[in-house]
Amino acid sequence: MPVRRDRLAAVTKEHRPGGSSLSQTEGKTASEATPGKVTLVQQLSSEPGLARVEGGTLFSGPDPTISNEAPALATPEKTDAEYEKSMGVEAAIKSKKMLPVAGIDGQSFVATGVAGKKDGQVTFTFDRAFIGDYKHPAITKEVRGVHVSISAALSGLGEHKEVKLIQILRSIKKVGGKIVTGEPDTAKRKARSGWDDDKATSKGWRVDGLDSDTSPFYVSDEVYGNHGSDKKAAKLRDTPGDWTTDTDMGKEFRTCAVSYKDGKGTVLACVDWGYFIDDKGVASFYPAKPTATAGAVQELLDSATRWDGIAGNTKANL
Amino acid sequence: MTHEDAIVTKVRAAVAGPVAFDSLEANVGHKAVARTPAVPLAIIRRAIVEDPQHPDDVLAIDADTADVIYWERPTSDRNPHVVGVQVKRDGSRRIFFGVIPPP
């Protein structure tokens, strides 16, 4: 299978701590650094939510009687399994056509100093990070790419008690030895990417969603994840790729945790990840290791501004 | 008549006639690529995008959608093209066209 072996050391149940020295990223095992799963559950707040405006739409707050209760521990493993079965990934994992990626699968990447708070952190945990080939569930065609299930857990963020995930992406390809932005493949995606606008900033980057979506938030169905809070990690599942006949292309992603405490979105942190298939058809994570950063990345702000300018869209309002 | 014309014609005929959802595949006479519930609506909704050659026959899956079935059409394009039938909860049906880009 054309998968880069040097990045595919077997991952066992005994996850290896990352110990990364990245300035704003720290590799930890999921069990060590997923406060949304364990630690934050122990830091329950008794403050009920309030009605609020998110991206131009009024949402009612959580039921106070519910927010006072300790949430049940999430069972992402079960839901991840359901997603993997639906997407055709389960069979690929069982047959070892998709393999866990050491250093990413089960690892956490932490953004610190979030929202200007010394102790503010967003922990992005790759509960699942696999690479390889799988059969597209909606067509008889093989896909080569990656499978991720990312949790975003908040800690030390005080008033930021609700979080939604906005993901942006761009297609990439290699031309003349350099990675450049690839052309989006539908008219809607081109519009969201500013593809036909010579003055577009972060041209090629777009909010990730269905062509029919008008909400900027990634999760359109529970199978793809859930929104989060200071008690429950937000979740995103994605399995991007290209056809197995494709080479020298891939996609880059920025998965961002956004709070709408005061109506306007506050980007708490983002994690960068993606994949690339080289000229020999070998797939690898691109970059080789995700990076978490506090605050917004410019591509997100530009993509969101473009999104907000499209008629009929619920504004991201960042 | 090309194969493409043939399968689209058969799907149009199946939609127009009193053919039950479970009999559509046999009626069309070609193996479907996918259908509910074997492939969940949420997966199909995310997979299929508009076919620019058929902008008026887009698959728009909403809460009223009960079932979807579709067939692959021959194409030289990089991405597969499909034609299918969407069945609403009230029993009404419509044909749709779509393209499936890489996920």
Interface residues (C-beta under 8 A of the other chain):
Chain A: S86 M87 H136 P137 A138 I139 T140 K141 V143 G145 D185 T186 A187 K188 L210 D211 S212 S220 D221 V223 Y224 T239 P240 G241 D242 W243 D246
Chain B: V33 A34 V39 P40 A42 I43 I44 R45 R46 A47 I48 V49 E50 P52 A60 E72 R78 N79 P80 V82 V99 I100 P101 P102 P103
